[in-house]
């Protein structure tokens, strides 16, 4: 049970990391286009 929770936490962390990376790329693209 604890192992499952740890695995879920790792997946959530990866998901958050991916979302943050995507957001930063999108914001860079928007900044580049608006210039």
MMTF fields as JSON, N, C-alpha, C and O atoms, coordinates in Angstrom:
{
  "mmtfVersion": "1.0.0",
  "mmtfProducer": "UNKNOWN",
  "numBonds": 139,
  "numAtoms": 140,
  "numGroups": 35,
  "numChains": 1,
  "numModels": 1,
  "chainsPerModel": [1],
  "groupsPerChain": [35],
  "chainIdList": ["A"],
  "bondAtomList": [4, 2, 8, 6, 12, 10, 16, 14, 20, 18, 24, 22, 28, 26, 32, 30, 36, 34, 40, 38, 44, 42, 48, 46, 52, 50, 56, 54, 60, 58, 64, 62, 68, 66, 72, 70, 76, 74, 80, 78, 84, 82, 88, 86, 92, 90, 96, 94, 100, 98, 104, 102, 108, 106, 112, 110, 116, 114, 120, 118, 124, 122, 128, 126, 132, 130, 136, 134],
  "bondOrderList": [1, 1, 1, 1, 1, 1, 1, 1, 1, 1, 1, 1, 1, 1, 1, 1, 1, 1, 1, 1, 1, 1, 1, 1, 1, 1, 1, 1, 1, 1, 1, 1, 1, 1],
  "groupList": [{"groupName": "UNK", "atomNameList": ["N", "CA", "C", "O"], "elementList": ["N", "C", "C", "O"], "formalChargeList": [0, 0, 0, 0], "bondAtomList": [1, 0, 2, 1, 3, 2], "bondOrderList": [1, 1, 2], "singleLetterCode": "X", "chemCompType": "L-PEPTIDE LINKING"}],
  "groupTypeList": [0, 0, 0, 0, 0, 0, 0, 0, 0, 0, 0, 0, 0, 0, 0, 0, 0, 0, 0, 0, 0, 0, 0, 0, 0, 0, 0, 0, 0, 0, 0, 0, 0, 0, 0],
  "groupIdList": [1, 2, 3, 4, 5, 6, 7, 8, 9, 10, 11, 12, 13, 14, 15, 16, 17, 18, 19, 20, 21, 22, 23, 24, 25, 26, 27, 28, 29, 30, 31, 32, 33, 34, 35],
  "secStructList": [7, 2, 2, 2, 2, 2, 2, 2, 2, 2, 2, 2, 2, 2, 2, 2, 2, 2, 2, 2, 2, 2, 2, 2, 2, 2, 2, 2, 2, 2, 2, 2, 2, 2, 7],
  "xCoordList": [0.837, 0.0, 0.876, 0.637, 1.883, 2.76, 3.549, 3.779, 3.956, 4.692, 3.821, 4.293, 2.547, 1.623, 1.497, 1.49, 1.397, 1.291, 2.557, 2.493, 3.7, 4.953, 4.998, 5.435, 4.533, 4.544, 3.615, 3.958, 2.435, 1.497, 2.113, 1.932, 2.834, 3.468, 4.509, 4.627, 5.261, 6.262, 5.587, 6.054, 4.481, 3.763, 3.225, 3.316, 2.66, 2.149, 3.272, 3.085, 4.437, 5.57, 5.994, 6.275, 6.038, 6.403, 5.386, 5.745, 4.121, 3.059, 3.191, 3.082, 3.425, 3.586, 4.796, 4.746, 5.898, 7.116, 6.842, 7.265, 6.126, 5.817, 4.932, 5.143, 3.93, 3.042, 3.824, 3.616, 4.721, 5.509, 6.401, 6.542, 7.009, 7.878, 7.068, 7.504, 5.885, 5.029, 4.623, 4.642, 4.253, 3.841, 4.989, 4.777, 6.194, 7.332, 7.624, 7.945, 7.512, 7.745, 6.693, 7.013, 5.427, 4.337, 4.54, 4.342, 4.936, 5.126, 6.297, 6.252, 7.331, 8.468, 8.024, 8.39, 7.24, 6.751, 5.878, 6.01, 4.986, 4.125, 4.968, 4.713, 5.955, 6.815, 7.563, 7.722, 8.02, 8.756, 7.856, 8.278, 6.587, 5.654, 5.212, 4.955, 5.122, 4.609, 5.665, 5.339, 6.911, 7.986, 7.975, 8.797],
  "yCoordList": [-1.205, 0.0, 1.261, 2.192, 1.277, 2.451, 2.594, 3.702, 1.451, 1.519, 2.125, 2.91, 1.747, 2.285, 3.801, 4.529, 4.269, 5.715, 6.425, 7.509, 5.808, 6.426, 6.525, 7.528, 5.45, 5.455, 6.539, 7.244, 6.679, 7.728, 9.103, 9.987, 9.29, 10.583, 10.883, 12.023, 9.869, 10.079, 10.462, 11.349, 9.784, 10.082, 11.507, 12.234, 11.911, 13.28, 14.291, 15.318, 14.004, 14.925, 15.037, 16.133, 13.911, 13.939, 14.732, 15.493, 14.55, 15.264, 16.771, 17.558, 17.164, 18.589, 19.155, 20.267, 18.384, 18.829, 19.034, 20.03, 18.078, 18.181, 19.387, 20.111, 19.603, 20.76, 22.059, 22.982, 22.135, 23.356, 23.594, 24.728, 22.519, 22.644, 23.121, 24.0, 22.532, 22.929, 24.391, 25.133, 24.801, 26.192, 27.149, 28.193, 26.801, 27.694, 27.788, 28.863, 26.66, 26.685, 27.552, 28.353, 27.389, 28.169, 29.652, 30.474, 30.0, 31.422, 32.002, 33.159, 31.21, 31.681, 31.909, 32.907, 30.986, 31.128, 32.38, 33.139, 32.591, 33.778, 35.051, 36.01, 35.064, 36.246, 36.483, 37.626, 35.405, 35.524, 36.063, 36.882, 35.582, 36.018, 37.461, 38.167, 37.901, 39.25, 40.322, 41.505, 39.915, 40.898, 41.331, 42.151],
  "zCoordList": [0.0, 0.0, 0.0, -0.769, 0.865, 0.932, -0.375, -0.86, -0.933, -2.197, -3.295, -4.117, -3.292, -4.289, -4.145, -5.137, -2.893, -2.648, -3.115, -3.694, -2.859, -3.294, -4.814, -5.379, -5.463, -6.93, -7.455, -8.405, -6.842, -7.255, -7.06, -7.896, -5.973, -5.704, -6.774, -7.224, -7.183, -8.232, -9.542, -10.255, -9.854, -11.099, -11.058, -12.047, -9.911, -9.767, -9.952, -10.604, -9.382, -9.498, -10.962, -11.447, -11.659, -13.079, -13.881, -14.779, -13.552, -14.265, -14.035, -14.975, -12.793, -12.482, -13.203, -13.729, -13.23, -13.899, -15.387, -15.974, -15.993, -17.417, -17.692, -18.665, -16.825, -17.006, -16.891, -17.678, -15.919, -15.724, -16.935, -17.393, -17.458, -18.62, -19.826, -20.569, -20.009, -21.122, -21.003, -21.986, -19.786, -19.568, -19.877, -20.493, -19.455, -19.696, -21.188, -21.693, -21.897, -23.347, -24.025, -24.903, -23.614, -24.212, -23.952, -24.847, -22.727, -22.408, -23.202, -23.62, -23.409, -24.212, -25.652, -26.273, -26.171, -27.548, -27.676, -28.636, -26.703, -26.748, -26.668, -27.396, -25.802, -25.674, -26.986, -27.414, -27.622, -28.881, -29.987, -30.803, -30.002, -31.047, -30.855, -31.83, -29.609, -29.346, -29.602, -29.695, -29.713, -29.949, -31.417, -31.825]
}
